[in-house]
């Protein structure tokens, strides 16, 4: 679904981007090469992560309520044990039959069955019969299994009411994974808001909210009253809600969808005591399960050494007459040894981390079901952890304290890095950072707020910056050029359309294509693409190539000169190619494939992290193909081309939430185009999620920085820091040396690269200088160049055409037989 087709799930207050698009509300990150969706299909790669931690002043747990409520006060209850159909029975006996709306699906629950809600518009409607109306002393309870924060982070578990008269048990957007009961009264609102991380993702938990006029609001998890940031106690009768329907898993406008499972829903006409809540928690509505048949054993189990101190497990699915609910993983060390449980997981894989290096471990796995039946064990599998050396996993620098969040970064021909922060949230203006000295130099742009822009290098090495930030979701027409030689900005011809979150792509003829971007609202995407000619300082509109693309589309120049759109920062896109000269689009693959970020790792070959590759070189009918999964689900991560042709992935989170250290992925991984597999690498120290960057430096290291800047001022999740990763190839011996290299190279020509190590050189590569923001490096490009040994060096063949390598500056690396790269020489292709 394209951005302009979204339902009325509008989000505000970005840039944080849209606050999770309708396609990605609370979605899980996925592992395979393609990344964004709300499904929990284990072959996809993302899960969702936390949010901004906002401490409101913890008041502690209140005095337990004294009002009692017996089972006779049960007004409505839903066990969700039907397993099929579009209605669910009221287990209270009061006849409040629930109707399934927009496809919640039947699944295995905490007890018997449950319903799975998609985080969007699915819900159960229980109607508004008289016995549910104006119940102003009540208890809401349910077993829940949240996959993410859902519904714009305000997901409803139970909701009855209108905007002015409501009683709702929900998560809350102001605190990550908090639990809230809100009740609107005649003069004010009463609420109980828990501290952050009260709710646990991907686990069953029993949650309740109680309210009376005298006692106020309270919330409970697993039978225990939680700690609050705020709790309202006071008077004021609730207002009339007789016109409102009781919803499960959403609210009346279906815009606050729960993302996860719900089971054993109860609505009481009084306050339950803590003891009664604990009784309800352990007593299924159906009186318990009669299932006594255990699951089968997983037929196979494999154990493989991953990164340092890590063993990755995978097993085949067990079967059960009702349904498998989880797998118990047990481990023992040495021989002989005793097995002990180390994890309970819902899927078919587990990474055991924190293990001793060079140590053998054995594992066995068995399944369990909703009734608690335990199946037999799988076969035992063993593996030995690898030796923890930098030559295998690389090494991270200490954390560098910076004065800005590096949201936008560009490598310049001088070797410096241009970066800028979010100015309207208190961030620094454009800065130059020297990798050699670590020093910063301010290079202010006094005319344009270039945050939310796109940027690419021109053929002469200057940086073209398109669009920027007028205010949230509102772009500008400005076009700016930064010249690294003079360290100055110049305002050039404006675009015809304002753009916020566009993509700028350098074309083979040196012009620049500007695509997408919002002009004056979040969903107001510009469908007219424009081309800038730096020679004439003019823009032209491609009116015949009109097409609405999501923000920050992934654009790549193909070997035939067309420009491929392979996905976008925010939504799935059908792969299509634009012929700029003819102003026509051609569908490459009609099957839309998700991807949180993408990289062209060879000319015409594109990988989308987490799922697929598009092989467009010498293929008559190119299609997306799945390749191996990453070790960690990721969203908001970065892909970086390395001098040896591999692809480094860094940062991101297990979920699509923009901030939240608890869900951050710290391990780097590297993907091999030769084997199409991933290898887990060393861990960084800082969470790098939304607004983080990764940029290849001329010495073969990778700069990783940024993250945060989703709220005004300096928040706890704003990463004013950087780390530098040294890949394993830097620990495998001395570098080859480039003694001399040309500063320019003609297309199709041969250039001489002087080196005393000619006999040891295994490959020569070109990597275009990177330009990255919002998890996408739109400028990087890798080519492996043919070469022959000559006297005192190498004769290297330059790319044949600009279609293979658009004009501009590249880093030229020599790679020796140990896989170690040289320091780069800067070469301009023209």
Secondary structure, DSSP 8 states (H G I E B T S, - for coil): --GGG--S----S-SSSSSS-TTTTT-BEESSBS---S---TTSEE-------------B----------GGGEEEEE-----SSSEE--TTSS---EEEES--EEEE-SSSEEEEEESSS-EEE----GGGTT--SEEEEEEEEESS--GGG--EEEEEEETTEEEEEE--TTSTT--EEEEEBSSSEEEEEE-TT-S-TTSEEEEEEEEETTTEEEEEETTEE--EEEE------B---TT--EEESS-TTS-S--EEEEEEEEEESS---HHHHHHHHHS-TTSS----------S-EEEEE-STT-EEEEE-----SS-EEEEEEEEEESSS---EEEEEESSSEEEE-S--TT-EEEEEEEEEETT--B------EEEE-----HHHH-EE---EE-SS---EEEE-TTS-EEEE--GGGT----EEE-TTT--EEE---SS---TT-EEEE-TTS-EEEE---SBTTB-B--EEEEETTTTEEEEE---SS-BBS-EEEE-TTS-EEEE--BSSSTT-B---EEEEETTTTEEEEEGGG-----SSEEEEE-TTS-EEEEEESSS---EEEEETTTTEEEEEESS----S-EEEEETTEEEETBBEEEE-SS-SS--EEE----SS-BBS-EEEE-TTS-EEEE--BSBS-S--GGGB--EEEEEETTTTEEEEEEE-SS---TTEEEEE-TTS-EEEEE----SSS--TT---EEEEEE-GGGGSS------B--SEE-TT-EEEEE-TTGGGEEEEEEEE--EEETTEESS--EEEE-EEEETTEEEEE--SSTTTS-SEEEEEEEEETTS-B---EEEEE-
